[in-house]
Amino acid sequence: MSDTLPPIIKVSRGRTINLGNYESERIDISVEIPSKGILHSEVETAYEKAIDWVEGHLETQISIIEKKRLAETTYND
C-alpha cells in the first residue's frame, strides 16, 4: 500500500457582501493542492496552509470591496 494520498486537497471559502440598495456581490476563493507525493503525515500541514491562503485572499478581496463601497458612499453623500 502506498504512503501517498489521492490527487487533490481542496479548500474553498466564500462570502456575499451586501452593497445596499438591494445589491450584493459574491466572492469565492478556492485553492487546490495536488497531493501526489504528500505523505499522510504532511496532509494536516498542507490543509492548514491552504486554509490560511484562502482566508487571507478572501479577507483581502472583502476589504477592497468594502473600501470601494465606502468611497462611493462618501462621494455620493
ChimeraX attribute file (.defattr): number of C-alpha atoms within 10 A of each C-alpha:
attribute: neighborCount
match mode: 1-to-1
recipient: residues
	/A:1	3
	/A:2	7
	/A:3	10
	/A:4	15
	/A:5	15
	/A:6	10
	/A:7	13
	/A:8	12
	/A:9	16
	/A:10	14
	/A:11	19
	/A:12	14
	/A:13	14
	/A:14	15
	/A:15	13
	/A:16	11
	/A:17	14
	/A:18	13
	/A:19	13
	/A:20	9
	/A:21	6
	/A:22	6
	/A:23	8
	/A:24	10
	/A:25	11
	/A:26	10
	/A:27	14
	/A:28	13
	/A:29	17
	/A:30	16
	/A:31	15
	/A:32	13
	/A:33	14
	/A:34	13
	/A:35	18
	/A:36	13
	/A:37	13
	/A:38	16
	/A:39	13
	/A:40	12
	/A:41	10
	/A:42	12
	/A:43	15
	/A:44	11
	/A:45	10
	/A:46	15
	/A:47	16
	/A:48	12
	/A:49	13
	/A:50	20
	/A:51	18
	/A:52	13
	/A:53	15
	/A:54	20
	/A:55	18
	/A:56	12
	/A:57	16
	/A:58	20
	/A:59	15
	/A:60	12
	/A:61	15
	/A:62	18
	/A:63	12
	/A:64	12
	/A:65	16
	/A:66	15
	/A:67	12
	/A:68	12
	/A:69	15
	/A:70	13
	/A:71	11
	/A:72	11
	/A:73	11
	/A:74	9
	/A:75	8
	/A:76	7
	/A:77	5
